[in-house]
Every structure is written in structure tokens, then in C-alpha cells.
Amino acid sequence: MSNILSRQGIYQKPGRHSALPYFLLIFIFFINCFPVVFAAPDAMIVKVGTYENEPKIFTSPEGRPSGMFIDIIEYIAKKEGWNLEYVPGTWSEGLQRLARGEIDFMPDVAYTAQRAKIFDFHKTPVMSSWFQAYARKGSGIQSLLDLKEKRIALLDQSVQQEAFIRFSEGFGLNTSLITVPDYKTMFEIVAQGKADAAITNQFYGIMHARKYGLVDTAVVFEPSSLFFATAKGTNKQLLNTIDRHLAKMKTDSQSIYYQTMKRWTSEQVGFRFPLWLKIFGLVVSIILLISIGGSIILKRQVNARTYQLRLSEKKYREIFDNSSMGIYQSTPDGRYINVNPALAHIFGYETPAAMIAGIKDIQNEVYVDPAERLKLMSLFAGGKTVRGFPLEYKRRDGSHFWISLHGKAVYDEEGKISHYEGTIEDITERKLAEIERVNQREKLEELVDVRTAELADAMKKAREADRLKSAFLATMSHELRTPLNSIIGFTGILAQKLAGPLNDEQIKQLGMVSSSARHLLELINDVLDISKIEAGQATVIFEKFNLPASIEKIVKTVLPLAEKKNLKINVAININPETIESDQRRVEQILLNLLNNAIKFTEKGSVSVKCEEAGEKIIISVVDTGIGIKDEDMGKLFNAFQQIDSGITRRYEGTGLGLSICKKLGELLGGEITVTSTWGKGSTFSFVLPRQKTPPGSAQ
């Protein structure tokens, strides 16, 4: 109240003996020293939220709310007889209190379609503002693209937060956002290097940036109108009252409105004066203002305002003209009313003027698909901000190109769409590359289909050839076994001297023939087994038999081989009952092969056979203290016709089919064979077998 009286001034020309100047001085001294607001007993109490955003609204060093919005609302309150009650807090706290109805007004609120859903605004804006990025000196941040992958400080739940997120996503900046409760904290963390840039309104930036060692950048965006806001559906009369006073104040160049704009946008306070000096200066200022006259004050106000507007217009014009992005304004019926050179170039025109004159209706002459225009207009009409909307256009020469459109609808005071504005990015190269990728993918898919069919046919032929090979080997093995059995039988008869006496050399030679024939017979038998399995001709017969008896039988069979190498064979059987249902011959064949291998590759120590239960399964393990297997050779164990290729194993004979046959037979019996080994210490081969008949391949 005291601020309003002091800024407006009270003037009456004194007579010869008038005491008015003295009363005036006393009155001014009183209201400055004792700033008490006297309200009528029935005065309306109006609660106003405040936060720190100097010079628009803030708390003075004396602890009083101050700033542009405070000057205006206090003037209106005085005229209307309102008793103002200020509720301080952060920006987000103020909005939350307003939404809950805990306060009547929140000053300095930018209008957005989203906020209009939960707040009411008066029609006449208090002032206009825009957002600008501030950074430390020497940061190198000059344009929007310089913010890529930077840390950006923003006011929590503010319009600039939403606007910057939209711009950042549109340009692919990949920034890290840091939200803070007030602008002071924002500038502090940038000055301390905890953030790279701060996004704030130009009023706060002009007043405080230099104090924190920050400078403004060319990153300017999102002009907005600022209002007093109330909770939705409440205080409509208060908003109408504000509109009435604002409309009147803006038509009077000497009103409190222009005085407060001049005061807060032009002054730079270096220090605070003592109270007595303020009073003295106030009196002197009143006398000087009266003597100089209102005309000079008005001229200065108009000049200052004009200068600011010219600076703003110049900055916006530079951004508008030099931007690499296309910037536009268009009417609701689809006519461009303002475009920059970049947009004219995108559409194939030499100048913006040529484009505006050449394109009369974008529905008929520019859009490739008119339905896309209707879709875009419906988005605008719904109050949505369009981001990255893809469109295909035709240039003046008839060639097609693609753009990505960012834009929004701008509303007039009556809530109707006055025009559209936004930016356009030429994405023709990207779109053509995408089309080419799709074509290449389709061609690749066709080629893959052809190659897949060829491979399937080749696989079918290979499987048939493999089956024929296995069938051939099985047949030939039968043909070869018959003469070999004869050779082994006749050499045995000769060695027993049943056909006549033999000398020592003849007996030795017959022994070599018999040994070679037996080795060849083992190889043929193995080939016959593996061929039958691969050809699908191998059969298994499931019947109940005594497993411990079979184990003892096989151990006795290999005992001479073990005794020849001075190896001890240990047997431990622990199953109940002792009978299982499987193919006895195949189980004994697998166990015999595992024991032969263990004895073959063990030079000293022992070979142990363990048989134990594991639920419904039986585990037969053959443990040796032999040479073991290297980790890199484990994958070769069960390959057909392959032995581990190491120097020490070259001494041992073998077909390389034994373990492969064991693995395949085990699978036919519904079981599996596993192995663990330590190089130089020995190996353990375990044959896991179901106690009852199980279909092949069902082992877990």
C-alpha cells in the first residue's frame, strides 16, 4: 500500500499558509516506517501465493512481497477494498495449493491448454515473456544444438520445463534434466558447475545472470503470456475484476501498470539505502517529479518500453531469419502468413515472399494426401501440441519431399484459434533412406526365402544320402563279418595244431593274423551298430532283468585286462529292488565299453564301478585314475570316428566309435551319459538309466 502511494504520488498546490506539505511528509514517514494495512471490518480476504522469481514476484530484504505482480494486485486490492494475505512457498507448492483451493490467486502463471483444464485465467494478459538459456562464460553454448548431452537446470512443474523437453526431444539433444524448486538454486548450481545451463524467463535472467557469472545465449524459445490464475470454477468474479482494471491501466500511459514495468525492467539496484535516506529521497523525488512534469516521465516510459520491444523484436527476427529449421505461422484455413527463409527453401521457393504469394491453399497445392491435412487440423483443434508429425509435400517443381512438423494452435482472447505456429524440419534424405532400407529388407527376405528353400532341399537330400550310407554300411558289415569269423575260426584251429605240427614262427604269424582279424571284426561290429542307429534300424527290447548280476558279469569279462596292467577293480552296488526294466544286452554293451575305455587309459591305480539310486533313475558310474581329459577336448568325446588328439593317446588303439555308440544307445534306452574329468587325475563316466521303460529322448 505504501509502495502504491509513493509511486502514484499525492499532489495539491499549497496556498500561502497551507500546512499540507508538512502533513504530507508526516503521512509518508508514518506509512514507510509502519507499513500496516488498515482494512475495513468487512473487507474481503484474498489469499495470494508467492514464490521467488525477481523481478516479477519475490520477497524483499524487509520481508515483504514485492515485484511487478505484487504492485499490480496491491493497486487493484486497494481500489476494490480487498485485504491481501500472502502465502509464500516454492513454485510447485503454489500450484498445488491453488489446485486444492488453499489460495485464491497464483501470480505469474503462463497459459497452456493443459493448465486450462485445472485453472481459470483472466482474458487480458499481465505481460509477455519468453524463455532463454544462460550458461557460464566460455562454456561454448551458443545455439540450441550446443545443448546436446548437457545438464540442463529447469524450474520444477514450469512451462519452460515442458517446452524444453519438447524441443529437446524434437532435436534429439539427449539432455540430462535437473529440476529445482526456485531460480536462485538454478543459477547457483550452474555457477558451481553442477549443471551446464539454466532455462529461465528473460526478466529473471537480465537481473541476476551477471551476479552469478552467467551470460545469455542465443537459445530463445516459447514466447508466452502471463496471468493471475485461480482454481477451476472458482473466483470468476475476481478474474473479471482483474481484467477490468488491467484493460483500464493499459490504456493509460501514466497508470501504475506502466510505472511498475518501468521500475522493474529498467532499474538495477546496487545496494540498499537506510530507511531515513529512503524517506528523504522520496520527498525529494516527489518535488522533482512535480517540477519536471508528467510529460517527461511519459516520454521516458514510452522510450524505454519501445527500446525493449525493439530489442526483443530484433532478437526474435535474427532467430527467425537465421534458423536452419523452417519456422511458420498459418491461419486456421491453411494459409501461410509468415515463413522464414529456411522454410521457403524447403518448399522450393527463393524467398519467403514468393512462397506466401505462390501458395494460396496448402490443401489443394501442397499436400500429397489431403487426408493428412485433416488429421493435422483435428490435432490442433483438440488443443494438442503436435510433435514430429510426418507429412509428404510437393515442391513448386512437382517433386515430392517429406517434413517433420512441430506446432501448436494459438488462441485469441475469446478462446478461439487465431493462428498456428511452429517449426518444420526437412527429413527427405532420412525418409528416402528408410524407403531404401525397406526395399532392401524385402529383397533380402525374398532372397532368404529362396536360400531357405534351397537349403531345405539340400538338407533333405543330405539326410537321404546319409540314410542310404548307413544302410549300405549295415549291409556291407554283415557281408564282411562272415569271412572274418571264418578267418578267426580257421586260425584258431591251425594254432591248436589240429591240422598238423607248426613251428614257433608259424604260431607267431597265426597269432598276428588272429589278432588283426579280431580288431577288424570289432571295428565292423561298431560300424554296424552306429549305422543301424543312424539308419533307424536299431531296436531295443525292454524286459526285466537283474542289474547287479549283469554288472558282475561284465566286471569278470574285463578282469583279465585289468590284472594284466596290475589294476584293481572295485564294485559298489546299492539299489533296491535289484531288477530294472530295460534292454539287458544294450546296458551290458554300454557298461563293457565304458570299462574297456577306463582300463585302456589307466596305467596305475584302480577302476571303480558304482551303482546307486536317484529317485526313479539308476546311475552307473565308472571311475578311473587314468590320464583324464583336457577341458578343450571334452567336446570331441562323443563324435563318431574321432579320438582325442594328444600325444599320449596315440599309443592306444581304438575305432573312435565306442563312446558315440554308448551315447546313442543310452538315448534309445531313455537315458543319458555324462562325464567329468581332471587332466592327469582321472575321469568319471556316468550312465543315467530309468528304472522303468521310458520312450527314447525323454531323459531329463
C-alpha positions in Angstrom: 0.0 0.0 0.0 2.8 2.4 0.9 4.5 1.5 -2.4 1.4 2.3 -4.4 1.0 5.7 -2.7 4.7 6.6 -3.1 4.8 5.6 -6.8 1.5 7.3 -7.8 2.2 10.5 -5.8 -0.2 12.8 -4.0 -0.2 16.4 -5.1 -2.0 19.5 -4.1 -0.7 23.0 -4.8 -0.3 24.6 -1.3 -1.6 28.1 -0.5 0.4 30.8 1.2 -0.2 29.4 4.6 -1.1 25.8 3.7 0.1 23.1 6.1 -0.4 20.3 3.5 3.3 19.7 2.8 4.0 19.1 6.4 1.1 16.7 6.8 2.2 15.0 3.7 5.7 14.5 5.0 4.4 13.2 8.3 2.0 10.8 6.5 4.7 9.5 4.2 7.1 9.0 7.1 4.3 7.2 9.0 3.4 4.7 6.3 7.0 3.9 5.4 8.0 3.3 9.0 4.8 1.5 10.0 3.6 -0.4 6.9 0.3 -1.5 8.4 -2.7 -2.3 6.1 -5.9 -1.0 7.6 -8.8 -3.0 6.3 -12.5 -2.4 6.9 -14.1 -4.9 9.2 -16.0 -6.5 6.3 -13.1 -6.3 3.8 -12.7 -9.4 1.5 -9.7 -11.5 2.4 -7.9 -12.7 -0.7 -5.1 -15.2 -0.4 -2.2 -14.8 -2.9 0.6 -17.4 -3.4 4.1 -16.1 -3.7 7.5 -17.5 -4.7 10.9 -16.3 -5.7 11.2 -15.0 -9.3 12.6 -11.5 -9.1 11.6 -9.0 -10.5 8.2 -10.4 -11.3 7.5 -11.6 -7.7 9.8 -12.1 -4.8 10.4 -11.3 -1.1 12.2 -8.0 -0.4 15.0 -7.7 2.2 12.4 -6.2 4.6 10.4 -9.5 4.3 7.6 -8.0 2.2 6.2 -9.5 -1.0 7.4 -7.3 -3.9 7.7 -7.2 -7.7 5.6 -6.5 -10.8 2.7 -8.7 -10.0 2.6 -7.5 -6.3 2.4 -3.9 -7.4 -0.5 -4.6 -9.8 -2.5 -6.8 -7.4 -2.0 -4.4 -4.5 -3.2 -1.5 -6.6 -6.3 -3.5 -7.6 -6.8 -4.6 -3.9 -6.7 -1.0 -2.8 -9.3 0.0 -5.3 -11.6 -2.9 -4.5 -11.2 -3.0 -0.8 -9.6 -6.4 -0.7 -7.4 -7.5 2.3 -4.5 -9.4 0.7 -3.0 -12.3 2.6 0.3 -13.7 1.1 1.2 -17.4 1.3 4.9 -18.0 0.5 6.4 -21.2 -0.9 8.0 -22.7 -4.0 6.5 -22.5 -7.5 5.3 -26.1 -7.4 3.9 -25.7 -3.9 1.9 -22.6 -5.0 0.4 -24.5 -7.9 -0.6 -27.4 -5.7 -2.2 -25.0 -3.1 -4.1 -23.3 -5.9 -5.4 -26.6 -7.3 -6.5 -27.6 -3.7 -8.3 -24.3 -3.2 -6.0 -23.2 -0.3 -5.2 -19.9 -2.0 -7.3 -17.6 -4.3 -4.7 -16.4 -6.7 -1.3 -17.6 -8.1 0.5 -14.8 -10.0 2.9 -15.2 -12.9 1.2 -18.3 -14.4 1.7 -18.9 -18.2 -1.3 -20.1 -20.1 -1.3 -23.6 -21.6 -4.1 -25.8 -22.7 -3.1 -28.4 -20.1 -3.2 -25.9 -17.3 -6.6 -24.5 -18.5 -8.1 -27.9 -17.6 -7.4 -27.3 -13.9 -7.1 -23.5 -13.6 -9.1 -20.4 -14.8 -7.3 -17.4 -16.4 -8.5 -13.8 -17.0 -8.5 -12.6 -20.6 -6.1 -9.7 -20.6 -2.5 -10.9 -20.0 -0.4 -9.1 -17.4 2.7 -9.3 -19.6 4.5 -11.4 -22.1 7.7 -13.4 -21.6 10.0 -15.9 -23.3 12.5 -18.4 -22.2 16.2 -18.2 -22.6 19.2 -20.3 -21.7 22.0 -18.9 -19.5 25.5 -20.5 -19.2 28.9 -19.8 -17.7 31.3 -17.6 -19.6 33.4 -19.6 -22.1 31.0 -22.6 -22.0 30.8 -22.6 -25.8 27.0 -22.8 -25.6 25.6 -20.5 -28.3 22.8 -22.4 -30.1 20.2 -25.0 -29.3 22.3 -27.8 -30.8 25.2 -26.9 -28.3 22.9 -28.2 -25.5 23.3 -31.8 -26.8 24.1 -34.2 -24.0 24.4 -31.3 -21.5 23.0 -31.0 -18.0 20.1 -28.5 -18.0 18.6 -26.9 -14.9 14.8 -26.2 -15.0 12.1 -24.9 -12.6 10.0 -27.9 -11.4 6.5 -28.1 -12.9 7.1 -24.9 -15.0 6.0 -24.2 -18.6 9.7 -23.9 -19.7 10.2 -27.5 -18.4 7.5 -28.8 -20.7 8.6 -26.6 -23.6 12.3 -27.5 -23.3 11.5 -31.3 -23.1 9.5 -30.9 -26.3 12.3 -29.0 -28.1 15.0 -31.4 -26.7 13.2 -34.5 -28.0 12.4 -32.8 -31.3 16.1 -32.1 -31.9 17.4 -35.3 -30.4 19.5 -33.4 -27.8 19.6 -36.3 -25.2 20.0 -33.8 -22.4 20.0 -34.6 -18.6 17.3 -32.5 -16.8 17.8 -31.2 -13.3 14.6 -29.8 -11.7 15.0 -27.3 -8.9 12.4 -25.5 -6.7 13.4 -21.9 -7.5 15.5 -19.8 -9.9 18.1 -18.9 -7.3 19.1 -22.5 -6.8 19.1 -22.9 -10.6 21.7 -20.2 -11.2 23.8 -21.3 -8.2 24.2 -24.9 -9.5 25.2 -23.6 -13.0 27.7 -21.2 -11.4 29.1 -24.2 -9.3 29.5 -26.4 -12.4 26.8 -28.9 -11.3 24.8 -28.0 -14.4 25.8 -26.7 -17.8 22.9 -24.3 -18.5 19.8 -22.9 -16.9 16.4 -22.2 -18.6 14.6 -19.2 -17.2 12.5 -16.2 -18.2 14.2 -13.2 -19.6 13.2 -10.9 -16.6 15.0 -13.0 -14.0 17.9 -13.7 -16.3 18.6 -10.0 -17.1 18.5 -9.1 -13.4 20.6 -11.9 -11.9 22.8 -13.6 -14.5 25.7 -11.2 -14.2 25.8 -11.7 -10.4 26.4 -15.4 -10.8 28.9 -15.0 -13.7 26.5 -16.3 -16.3 25.8 -14.9 -19.8 22.8 -15.2 -22.0 22.9 -17.4 -25.1 21.1 -17.4 -28.4 18.8 -20.2 -27.2 15.5 -18.3 -27.1 12.1 -20.1 -27.4 8.5 -20.4 -26.4 7.0 -16.9 -26.0 4.1 -17.0 -23.5 1.5 -14.7 -21.9 1.5 -14.4 -18.1 -1.7 -14.2 -15.9 -3.1 -14.4 -12.4 -4.7 -17.9 -12.1 -7.5 -19.3 -9.9 -8.7 -22.8 -9.2 -11.1 -24.2 -11.9 -14.7 -23.0 -11.4 -13.9 -20.6 -8.5 -13.3 -16.9 -8.2 -14.7 -16.0 -11.6 -15.7 -12.6 -10.3 -12.2 -11.9 -9.0 -10.8 -12.7 -12.5 -13.3 -10.3 -14.2 -12.3 -7.6 -11.7 -8.6 -8.0 -12.7 -9.5 -7.9 -16.4 -11.4 -4.7 -15.9 -8.5 -3.0 -14.1 -5.9 -4.3 -16.5 -7.8 -3.1 -19.5 -8.1 0.4 -18.0 -4.5 0.6 -16.8 -3.1 -0.5 -20.3 -4.9 2.4 -22.0 -3.3 5.0 -19.6 0.4 5.5 -20.2 0.7 7.1 -16.7 -1.0 4.2 -14.9 0.5 2.1 -12.1 0.9 -0.7 -14.8 3.5 1.2 -16.9 5.1 2.7 -13.8 5.8 -0.8 -12.4 7.0 -2.1 -15.8 9.4 0.8 -16.0 10.6 0.4 -12.5 11.3 -3.3 -12.5 12.7 -3.6 -16.1 14.9 -0.5 -16.1 16.4 -0.2 -12.6 19.5 -2.0 -11.4 19.8 -1.7 -7.6 23.4 -1.9 -6.4 22.8 -1.5 -2.6 20.1 -0.8 -0.1 19.6 2.6 1.4 18.8 3.3 5.1 15.2 4.0 5.9 15.7 7.7 6.8 17.5 8.2 3.5 14.6 6.5 1.6 12.2 8.9 3.2 14.3 11.9 2.3 14.9 10.7 -1.2 11.2 10.0 -1.6 10.3 13.6 -0.6 12.9 15.0 -3.0 11.7 12.7 -5.8 8.1 13.9 -5.4 9.2 17.5 -5.6 11.4 16.9 -8.6 8.8 14.8 -10.4 6.2 17.6 -9.9 8.6 20.2 -11.2 9.7 18.3 -14.2 6.2 17.4 -15.2 4.3 14.3 -16.3 5.2 14.7 -20.0 8.8 14.0 -19.5 8.0 10.9 -17.4 5.7 9.6 -20.0 8.2 10.1 -22.8 10.9 8.2 -20.9 8.5 5.4 -20.2 7.4 5.1 -23.8 11.1 5.3 -25.0 12.2 2.6 -22.6 9.3 0.4 -23.5 9.8 1.0 -27.2 13.5 0.3 -26.9 12.9 -3.0 -25.1 10.3 -4.0 -27.6 12.8 -3.3 -30.5 15.5 -5.3 -28.8 13.1 -8.2 -28.4 11.8 -7.9 -31.9 15.4 -7.7 -33.3 16.5 -10.8 -31.3 13.4 -12.8 -32.5 13.9 -11.6 -36.0 17.5 -12.8 -36.1 16.5 -16.2 -34.7 13.6 -16.3 -37.2 15.7 -15.4 -40.2 18.9 -17.4 -39.4 17.4 -20.6 -38.1 18.2 -23.7 -40.1 14.8 -25.0 -39.2 11.7 -23.9 -41.1 9.5 -21.6 -39.0 6.0 -20.7 -39.9 2.7 -19.1 -38.9 -0.5 -20.1 -40.7 -4.2 -19.2 -40.5 -6.9 -21.8 -39.4 -7.9 -22.2 -43.1 -4.5 -23.3 -44.1 -2.8 -20.2 -45.5 0.8 -19.3 -44.6 1.0 -15.7 -43.2 4.7 -15.7 -42.1 7.6 -18.0 -43.0 11.3 -17.8 -42.7 13.9 -18.3 -45.5 14.7 -21.9 -44.4 11.0 -22.9 -44.8 10.8 -21.2 -48.2 13.9 -23.1 -49.3 12.4 -26.5 -48.1 9.3 -25.9 -50.3 11.4 -24.8 -53.3 11.0 -21.1 -53.2 13.7 -18.5 -53.4 12.2 -16.1 -50.8 9.5 -16.2 -48.1 7.5 -13.6 -50.0 7.5 -15.8 -53.2 6.2 -18.7 -51.2 3.4 -16.8 -49.4 2.3 -15.4 -52.8 2.6 -18.7 -54.6 0.8 -21.0 -52.1 -2.8 -19.9 -51.8 -4.2 -23.1 -50.2 -2.0 -25.8 -48.8 -4.9 -28.3 -49.0 -5.0 -28.1 -52.8 -1.5 -27.4 -53.9 1.0 -28.7 -51.4 -0.3 -31.8 -49.5 0.2 -35.1 -51.4 -2.5 -36.7 -49.2 -5.3 -34.2 -48.2 -6.4 -36.6 -45.5 -3.2 -35.9 -43.7 -4.1 -32.2 -43.5 -7.5 -33.0 -41.9 -5.8 -35.2 -39.4 -3.3 -32.4 -38.5 -6.1 -29.8 -38.2 -8.0 -32.2 -35.9 -5.0 -32.5 -33.6 -4.6 -28.7 -33.5 -8.3 -28.2 -32.8 -8.1 -30.7 -29.9 -5.6 -28.3 -28.2 -2.7 -30.6 -28.6 0.9 -29.6 -29.3 2.0 -31.6 -32.3 5.5 -33.1 -32.2 7.2 -34.7 -35.1 4.1 -35.1 -37.3 5.3 -36.6 -40.6 3.9 -35.2 -43.9 4.6 -35.7 -47.6 4.6 -32.5 -49.7 5.0 -31.4 -53.3 7.5 -28.6 -54.2 6.8 -26.0 -56.7 8.5 -28.0 -59.4 6.3 -31.1 -58.6 9.0 -33.1 -56.8 8.0 -34.8 -53.5 9.7 -34.3 -50.2 9.0 -35.2 -46.5 9.0 -33.0 -43.4 8.6 -33.4 -39.7 6.2 -30.7 -38.2 6.2 -29.4 -34.7 3.5 -26.9 -33.9 0.6 -25.7 -31.8 -2.6 -23.6 -32.1 -2.5 -20.0 -30.7 -5.8 -18.8 -29.2 -7.2 -15.2 -29.1 -8.8 -13.5 -26.1 -12.2 -15.2 -26.8 -10.6 -18.6 -26.7 -10.8 -19.2 -30.5 -7.8 -20.3 -32.6 -6.2 -17.2 -34.2 -3.4 -19.0 -36.0 -0.9 -21.9 -35.9 2.8 -21.6 -35.4 5.7 -24.0 -35.2 8.8 -25.4 -37.0 9.4 -27.7 -39.9 12.4 -30.0 -40.5 13.2 -31.4 -43.9 13.6 -35.2 -43.4 13.6 -36.2 -47.1 17.0 -37.8 -47.0 16.1 -39.8 -43.9 12.8 -40.8 -45.4 14.4 -41.9 -48.7 17.0 -43.9 -46.8 14.2 -45.5 -44.8 12.3 -46.4 -48.0 15.5 -47.9 -49.4 16.0 -49.9 -46.3 12.5 -51.3 -46.5 13.1 -52.2 -50.2 16.4 -53.8 -49.3 14.8 -55.7 -46.5 12.0 -57.0 -48.7 14.6 -58.1 -51.3 16.7 -59.7 -48.5 13.6 -61.5 -47.2 12.9 -62.8 -50.7 16.5 -64.0 -51.1 16.4 -65.6 -47.7 13.2 -67.5 -48.6 14.8 -68.8 -51.8 18.0 -69.8 -50.0 16.0 -71.4 -47.2 14.1 -73.5 -49.7 17.4 -74.5 -51.4 18.9 -75.4 -48.0 15.8 -77.4 -47.1 16.0 -79.3 -50.3 19.8 -79.8 -49.8 19.2 -81.0 -46.2 16.5 -83.4 -47.4 18.9 -84.8 -50.0 21.8 -85.0 -47.4 19.6 -86.9 -44.9 18.5 -89.3 -47.6 22.2 -89.8 -48.7 23.1 -90.3 -45.0 20.4 -92.9 -44.6 21.5 -94.7 -47.7 25.1 -94.6 -46.5 24.1 -96.1 -43.1 22.0 -98.7 -44.8 24.9 -99.6 -47.1 27.4 -99.8 -44.3 25.0 -102.0 -42.3 24.6 -104.3 -45.3 28.3 -104.4 -46.0 29.2 -105.0 -42.4 27.1 -108.2 -42.5 28.9 -109.3 -45.6 32.3 -108.6 -44.1 31.6 -110.3 -40.7 31.1 -113.7 -42.3 34.5 -114.2 -43.8 36.2 -112.6 -40.8 34.6 -115.1 -38.5 35.9 -117.9 -40.8 39.4 -116.4 -40.7 39.3 -116.2 -36.9 38.0 -119.8 -36.6 40.5 -121.4 -39.0 43.5 -119.6 -37.5 42.3 -120.9 -34.1 42.2 -124.5 -35.5 45.7 -124.1 -37.0 47.1 -122.6 -33.8 45.9 -125.6 -31.9 47.9 -127.8 -34.3 44.8 -129.8 -35.2 45.8 -129.7 -38.9 49.4 -130.7 -38.2 52.5 -129.5 -36.4 53.7 -125.9 -36.6 57.0 -124.3 -35.7 57.3 -121.2 -33.4 57.4 -118.7 -36.3 54.2 -120.1 -37.8 52.4 -120.0 -34.5 53.6 -116.3 -34.0 52.3 -115.4 -37.5 48.9 -117.1 -37.0 48.6 -115.2 -33.7 49.1 -111.9 -35.5 46.5 -112.9 -38.2 44.0 -113.8 -35.4 44.6 -110.5 -33.5 44.2 -108.4 -36.6 41.1 -110.2 -37.7 39.5 -109.8 -34.2 40.4 -106.0 -34.3 38.8 -105.7 -37.7 35.7 -107.6 -36.5 35.4 -105.1 -33.6 35.5 -102.2 -36.0 32.9 -103.8 -38.3 30.7 -104.5 -35.3 31.0 -100.9 -34.2 30.3 -99.6 -37.7 27.3 -102.0 -37.9 25.9 -100.6 -34.6 26.4 -97.0 -35.4 24.9 -97.5 -38.9 21.9 -99.2 -37.6 21.3 -96.5 -35.1 21.6 -93.7 -37.7 19.5 -95.6 -40.2 16.8 -96.0 -37.6 17.2 -99.8 -37.8 18.5 -100.3 -34.2 16.0 -102.0 -31.9 15.8 -102.3 -28.2 13.9 -104.9 -26.2 12.6 -103.9 -22.8 12.4 -106.7 -20.2 13.0 -107.1 -16.5 16.5 -108.3 -15.5 18.8 -108.4 -12.5 21.1 -105.4 -12.9 23.7 -106.3 -10.2 24.2 -109.7 -11.9 24.8 -108.1 -15.2 27.4 -105.7 -13.7 29.2 -108.6 -12.0 29.2 -110.5 -15.3 30.8 -107.6 -17.3 33.4 -107.0 -14.5 34.5 -110.6 -14.7 34.8 -110.2 -18.5 37.3 -107.3 -18.2 39.1 -108.6 -15.1 41.9 -110.3 -17.1 42.7 -107.0 -18.9 42.9 -105.2 -15.5 45.1 -107.8 -13.9 47.4 -107.7 -16.9 48.0 -104.0 -16.0 48.0 -104.6 -12.3 44.8 -102.5 -11.9 42.4 -103.1 -9.1 38.6 -103.2 -9.9 36.2 -102.0 -7.2 32.5 -102.7 -7.3 29.8 -100.9 -5.1 26.1 -101.7 -5.8 23.4 -100.1 -3.7 19.9 -100.4 -5.3 16.6 -102.0 -4.1 15.0 -103.8 -5.7 17.7 -105.2 -7.9 15.6 -105.6 -11.1 15.0 -102.9 -13.7 13.1 -102.8 -17.0 15.4 -102.1 -20.0 17.4 -103.9 -22.8 19.9 -106.1 -20.9 22.1 -106.6 -23.9 22.4 -102.9 -24.6 23.0 -102.0 -21.0 25.8 -104.6 -20.8 27.2 -103.3 -24.1 27.4 -99.8 -22.8 29.0 -100.9 -19.4 31.5 -103.1 -21.2 32.6 -100.2 -23.5 33.0 -97.8 -20.6 35.0 -100.3 -18.6 37.3 -101.2 -21.5 38.0 -97.5 -22.1 38.7 -96.9 -18.3 41.2 -99.8 -18.3 42.8 -98.8 -21.6 43.5 -95.2 -20.4 44.6 -96.1 -16.9 48.3 -97.1 -16.3 48.2 -97.3 -12.5 45.7 -97.2 -9.7 42.2 -98.6 -10.0 38.9 -98.6 -11.8 35.7 -98.5 -9.8 32.1 -99.3 -10.7 29.3 -97.7 -8.6 25.6 -98.3 -8.9 23.1 -96.2 -6.9 19.5 -94.9 -7.0 18.4 -91.4 -7.7 14.6 -91.4 -7.4 13.2 -93.3 -10.3 16.6 -93.4 -12.0 19.6 -95.7 -11.7 23.1 -94.2 -12.0 26.0 -96.5 -13.0 29.4 -94.7 -12.7 32.8 -95.9 -14.0 35.6 -94.1 -12.2 39.3 -94.4 -13.2 42.6 -92.9 -12.1 43.8 -92.6 -15.6 45.2 -89.8 -17.8 42.0 -87.7 -17.7 40.6 -85.4 -20.3 41.5 -81.7 -21.0 38.7 -79.2 -21.0 39.2 -78.2 -24.6 38.8 -81.9 -25.6 35.5 -82.6 -23.8 33.5 -81.6 -26.9 35.2 -84.3 -29.0 34.4 -87.3 -26.7 31.1 -88.5 -28.3 32.0 -87.7 -32.0 32.0 -90.7 -34.3 35.4 -91.9 -35.7 37.3 -89.4 -33.5 39.7 -89.9 -30.7 41.2 -87.2 -28.6 44.2 -85.9 -30.5 47.0 -85.8 -27.9 50.5 -87.3 -27.8 49.8 -89.8 -25.1 46.6 -91.2 -26.7 48.5 -92.1 -29.9 49.6 -95.3 -28.0 46.1 -96.6 -27.6 44.2 -98.5 -30.3 40.5 -97.9 -31.0 37.9 -97.2 -33.6 36.7 -93.9 -32.2 33.2 -95.2 -32.2 32.8 -96.7 -28.7 31.6 -93.6 -26.8 29.5 -92.4 -29.8 27.7 -95.8 -29.8 27.2 -95.6 -26.0 25.7 -92.2 -26.1 23.2 -93.1 -28.9 22.3 -96.4 -27.2 21.8 -94.6 -23.9 19.3 -92.2 -25.6 17.5 -95.2 -27.1 17.1 -96.6 -23.6 15.7 -93.2 -22.4 18.8 -92.4 -20.5 22.0 -90.3 -21.0 25.8 -90.5 -20.4 27.6 -87.7 -18.6 31.3 -87.2 -17.9 33.5 -85.2 -15.5 37.3 -85.3 -15.7 40.5 -83.7 -14.4 43.5 -83.8 -16.7 46.2 -86.1 -15.3 44.0 -87.4 -12.4 41.2 -89.4 -14.0 37.7 -89.4 -15.3 34.1 -90.4 -14.3 31.6 -91.6 -16.9 28.0 -91.9 -15.5 25.3 -93.8 -17.3 21.9 -92.5 -16.1 19.1 -95.1 -16.7 15.4 -95.0 -15.9 14.2 -97.9 -13.7 11.1 -98.4 -15.8 10.6 -98.4 -19.6 10.8 -94.8 -20.9 10.4 -93.5 -24.5 13.6 -92.5 -26.3 14.7 -88.9 -25.8 12.7 -88.4 -22.5 15.8 -88.3 -20.2 16.0 -85.2 -18.0 
